[in-house]
């Protein structure tokens, strides 16, 4: 029908047929852990620590064989692979103090420290003009033309310190 209407050489593709020429795969993995500890050093003095760790990995592969809309519009069969890794951790430490005070008076104090870390790695590779269209993305180096190689690394850490003190007199007056 397309040949009769003069549309045979345009960019019209059957989506069901096109999907059979495209290999797409996504793999994800995530690890997550949280732990905490509270210890009473002596009456009125408590230490608390909490930590978390999160690691995420993702790989996305796409391969467009001859016959797919993407390959027919370009230079033939091509594929790309994208890998991302994200790693985060956080540790928070606090020391709380509630001294014994005369009747009607109360005092509490806290000192703390926290560290946060976040790293992201990214890698993308793409290649075109494969000699065979059944190779897939695991052999991107066999493509005649590596069109894209992109990498990035973001690495950030932050440390902070904090404190707080609160005085209360007969639940009527408060100073923070």
RAZIBEL-V774469 format. One record per helix or strand of 3 or more residues. SS is the DSSP state (H for helix, E for strand). FROM is the first residue (numbers start at 1). TO is the last residue. If there is no record, write none. Layout:
BEGIN
ss:from:to
SS:FROM:TO
SS:FROM:TO
END
This chain:
BEGIN
ss:from:to
H:2:5
H:15:20
E:22:42
E:45:64
H:69:73
E:78:97
E:105:128
H:137:142
E:145:169
E:173:175
END
